[in-house]
Amino acid sequence: MADPPTQNNAIYHEQSPTLVLAGKIYAGVTGVMVLLAILFCFIQGAKVDGTFNLLGVNLIISTIVIGFLLWWYKTGDLAPDKLWFIVLVASIILFQCITTDIYVFNHETTTAPTIKPPTSPRTITAPTVVVPTNHTNNSNINPPPKQRSNQVKFATLPKRKQMQEKSK
């Protein structure tokens, strides 16, 4: 029969106090980063762009996930050897906080350039058109086709007139 665990081993899940202190410091840094990132998201969301609020909500949901993991670890539902998973999730949340802060403070709103339509009529010159001729005689010698050069003028109409003409 194994010896019953000592009181210190029961508190720390058979881990050294140094590891527990490092975990608490890491959790504290993660918590501060999450609070700052959420605060930045909601402040910039109110000032600049409302979509930053969604980033804050995403951080809150991620924090709820790690909160459940910590609760399960504390109550013993999550095995003590799965501490690496909690550290991994906390690292991902730290990375999420850093990228959120970068996006919130370096976000540039761009607008597509608009091109004004031409306001004056333009003349478009058609290229020289070769019109084929139909010969009814059966000779093998065909005379060269006649060439005709026309300049076709297209004028742009205001949009309202074009729409009225299309609807007629």
C-alpha positions, 0 to 999 in steps of 0.5 A: 500500500502506498504512503498517503500523500503529504499535505503539500503534495495534495495542494500542489498536485505533486508539483514543486512550489516553484512550478506553481509560482511560475504558473501563477505569474504566467496566469497573471501576465495572461490576465493583464494582457487579456484585460488590456486587449479587451479594454483597447478593443472596446475603446477603439470600437466606440471611437473608430470602428465598431468591428473592434467590439467583435475582437473584444467579444472573441477575447472574452470567449477565449478567456471563458474557455481557459477559465473552464480549463483552470476550474477543471484542473483545480477540481481534479477533473483534468488530470494533473499531467495535463498542465501543458495543455493549460500553458498551451491555451494560455500561450495562444491567448497571449498571442491573440492579445498581441495580434489584437492590439497590433490590429486595433492600433494599426488599423487603416481604413481605406476607401476605393478610389472613384473615377469620375465619368467623362462629362463631355462627348468624345469622338471615337474613330472606327477603323477602316472597314473592308466590305466583302462583295458578292459576285454572281459570275463564275469567274475565278478572278475576283476584283479587289474589295471596295474599301470604305472609311467612315468615321462613326461618332459616339456621344455619351449621354447623361445617365438619366437620358440613357436610362429613359432610352433603354426603358422605351 
